[in-house]
Amino acid sequence: MAFALTGSMATSAHAAPSETELKKKIETASNQLEDITESYNKLKIDLAKTATDQKNLAASIAPAKAKQLVASAQVNNIAATSYKQGRIGPMAAMLGGGDQGSLVDRMAYLDLIQRSNQRDIDAYADTTATYNERSAALKTTQAKQAAQLKAIDTRKKKIEGDIKKLKAMREQAYGSASETGVAGAAGPAPAISGSAGKAVSYAYTQANKPAYYGYGDSGPNTFDCSGLTMMAWAQAGKSLPHNAAAQYSATARISKADLQPGDLVFYRSLGHVGLYVGGGMIIDASRQGEPIKKRTINVMTPYGYGRVK
């Protein structure tokens, strides 16, 4: 998750860079900002999974513990009876009176209880050992993730400083620190039925306002790329993870020829994602300082395509 702008923020002390050079530096810096944002989103998913795993692990031992307590009580009861009446065995059972049939039944029942108790006790011992092993592994994972979170928080502070420099670069290149979204620039949303129509309609609504790329954001005012696609499909009751690579894994693979409005288009080795809206166009949260907008699917070379299941 290392983040470096590889000199993209530096301005020559001898000559101001040309507009073309500035645009290239802005594009490089923006892509790196997006990469660290998507890494942050992935870490949040991992942290949530670890917390869920710990909760499920704690719950998994409860049934075994309950059986073990019952078994222990029965064993203790047998031990107490044996102490009071003498060791329970074939001779003690015979002296208890009754015919041969009842004697066999009593011995068989006693053996069954003892074996059942021992199975429950053994099962609890095995479960406890497994629990301790898994618990230790989860604690190790959690410690690593906490260290990663601390590191990424440090990077976030640097990013915030870099964003200020990036805006200054934009102002030098374009005369303003940020592009201004134009209401209605994307045009009216196409009439698309079903769940895909809800997702596309939401994306058009966001494209019609000056919303800018945000760090780990999913609206309502700022979005990162995967935050926009996640929220678009949430309108249709579909749950997508807040990470481009995770969304790629969560969707079905399709070809470009099979693209339909509502499908996802992935770029930059799963570093970016946009929502296909038909007619060879996507709507996406592109980069810091730019509004969400409708643009050609070929703005970058697509990495792959996904259909929400």
Disulfide bonds with the S-S distance in Angstrom:
none
